Amino acid sequence: SCPFARFLLNGRLWELLIGPAAERLADKSRLVIIPDGEIAHVPFAGLCPRLGEAPLVRSVAVVKLPSLAILATLRAYEVGQAAGGPKGAAQD
């Protein structure tokens, strides 16, 4: 794929996801992100504000935690396993 296209996408993701909070992050040492759905695949720590600038992880520790939806799915899986059900199945 085209490196320039990746930089454009990276900049747009920064603009949408980090930009609105960028000023508030200036004096912080950690950013906790709890993404849900497809956005969980975004490499937040590697996002850069502009081409050639350092990624987010250079200015703040980025911690990504699972969403409540993921935790509920994992819990249902564990309950199914404990009840002796088929792998990945939850019991009602």
C-alpha positions as MATLAB code, in Angstrom:
seq = 'SCPFARFLLNGRLWELLIGPAAERLADKSRLVIIPDGEIAHVPFAGLCPRLGEAPLVRSVAVVKLPSLAILATLRAYEVGQAAGGPKGAAQD';
ca = [
       0.000    0.000    0.000;
       1.001    3.599   -0.479;
       2.916    5.158    2.483;
       1.440    8.571    1.652;
      -2.097    7.153    1.939;
      -1.221    5.691    5.359;
       0.007    9.104    6.522;
      -3.202   10.740    5.277;
      -5.315    8.174    7.126;
      -3.163    8.529   10.233;
      -3.611   12.314   10.183;
      -7.362   12.008    9.747;
      -7.641    9.512   12.613;
      -5.596   11.858   14.816;
      -7.868   14.735   13.846;
     -11.026   12.775   14.694;
      -9.939   10.776   17.731;
      -7.115   12.625   19.486;
      -7.310   16.190   18.185;
     -10.346   17.265   20.232;
      -8.543   16.266   23.453;
      -4.980   17.198   22.439;
      -4.800   20.358   24.558;
      -6.070   18.509   27.623;
      -3.363   15.858   27.142;
      -0.516   18.393   27.225;
       0.128   18.041   30.970;
      -0.951   14.396   31.342;
       1.310   11.373   31.638;
      -1.264    8.713   30.701;
      -4.178    8.355   28.283;
      -6.657    5.539   28.935;
      -8.674    4.520   25.873;
     -11.674    2.184   26.004;
     -12.610    1.660   22.363;
     -15.662   -0.285   21.239;
     -16.281   -2.211   18.046;
     -14.043   -1.746   15.016;
     -12.307    1.274   16.520;
     -10.552   -1.144   18.887;
      -8.275   -2.028   15.945;
      -6.901    1.526   15.695;
      -3.254    1.683   16.831;
      -3.799    4.751   19.041;
      -0.239    4.803   20.412;
       1.165    5.147   16.891;
      -1.045    8.005   15.726;
       0.838   11.182   14.756;
      -0.585   14.702   14.538;
       1.315   15.473   11.324;
       3.735   13.842    8.926;
       7.174   13.648   10.524;
       5.995   14.347   14.086;
       6.396   11.919   16.958;
       3.607    9.427   17.628;
       1.268    9.848   20.597;
       3.143    7.277   22.682;
       6.205    9.578   22.739;
       4.311   12.216   24.723;
       1.929   10.160   26.874;
       1.604    6.540   28.022;
      -1.287    5.009   26.088;
      -3.344    2.346   27.877;
      -6.047    0.538   25.912;
      -8.667   -1.363   27.935;
     -11.488   -3.620   26.722;
     -14.976   -2.179   26.359;
     -17.916   -3.395   28.438;
     -19.254   -5.211   25.354;
     -16.031   -7.232   25.090;
     -16.042   -7.944   28.824;
     -19.656   -9.185   28.576;
     -18.709  -11.469   25.679;
     -15.737  -12.861   27.612;
     -17.920  -13.386   30.692;
     -20.513  -15.287   28.646;
     -17.734  -17.465   27.258;
     -16.408  -18.190   30.758;
     -19.896  -19.060   32.042;
     -20.388  -21.474   29.130;
     -17.046  -23.115   29.853;
     -17.775  -23.450   33.594;
     -21.176  -25.024   32.864;
     -19.553  -27.622   30.627;
     -21.197  -26.271   27.506;
     -19.703  -26.244   24.046;
     -16.638  -24.056   23.636;
     -17.701  -20.417   23.395;
     -21.338  -21.073   24.270;
     -23.077  -19.331   27.130;
     -25.756  -21.064   29.145;
     -29.110  -19.299   29.689;
];
